[in-house]
Amino acid sequence: MVNVEFKCDKCGRHAEAYFSMKEEYKLDCIECKTPMRRLYGLQYFKFDFQPGFNRGAGQYFDTKTQFNNYLRENNTRVVG
């Protein structure tokens, strides 16, 4: 299931709907019966640890555990 957000250009109404992956993402406005426009955005974007080079530490870490161990060994903490 995919959560899709829509907006009506005529009356400004917002709506969210769930669709299966095979369905076409189309929705008509409840108030004015015109087709709604699909909104694209990063509503569900989440920042998380990514393995790789850490500029603040100046080292490469393969896992979050390695990064946390480095912070603990050097009495360092992440700010921000």
N, C-alpha and C positions, 0 to 999 in steps of 0.2 A: 504494500500500500504506500502511496505517495501523497503527502500533504501539499496541496497547491493553494496559493493565495491569489485572489482575483480582486479587481477594482472596476467599477462601472464608470465609464467616462461621462455618461449623461447625468447621473444623479450623485455620483461620488461614493456609493455604498461599497464597503469592503466585505469580502466573504472568503472563507476557507472551506476546502472540500477535499475528501480523500478519494483517490482513484487507484484502480489496479494498474499495474505496469503496462497492460495491453490496451487500456482505454485511451481515448483521445481526451485531452484536457480542455474541455469546453464547458462553460456554465453561463446560463442566462440570469439576468438580474431579476430578483423577486418583485421589486417595486415597478420598474419601467419595462420589463420584458425584453431588454436589448442584450446582445451578447457582451459578456464581461471580458476585460483584458487581463491576461495572466501577468502577475508581478514576479519579477526575478530578484532575488536578493540572497543575502547570507544570514538569514534568520537563525539557522541552526549551526553556524560556524563555531567551532570550539578550539581554543588554543590549548595545546598540550605539549609535553616534552617530545622533542624530535631528536633521535640519535644523530650525532655529528659533532662538528667542531664548535666548541663554546668559546666565543670571543672573550668573554669576561674572564674565564679561567685560562684561556690560551692552550687548551688541550682538546683532544678528541675523545668522546664518550660513546660507547656502543649501546649502553642501556641507562635507564634512569637510576638504577642501583649504583652503577659506577659513578655517576654524577653526584648522587647523594653521599656516597662514601668519600669522594674527594672533598665535598663541602665539610663533612664531619671531621676528617683528618686535618684539615687546614683551618678549623674553627671559623668557617666562612658561612654566610647566609645569603640567600637570594633576596634582593631588594626590588620591589615593584611587582 
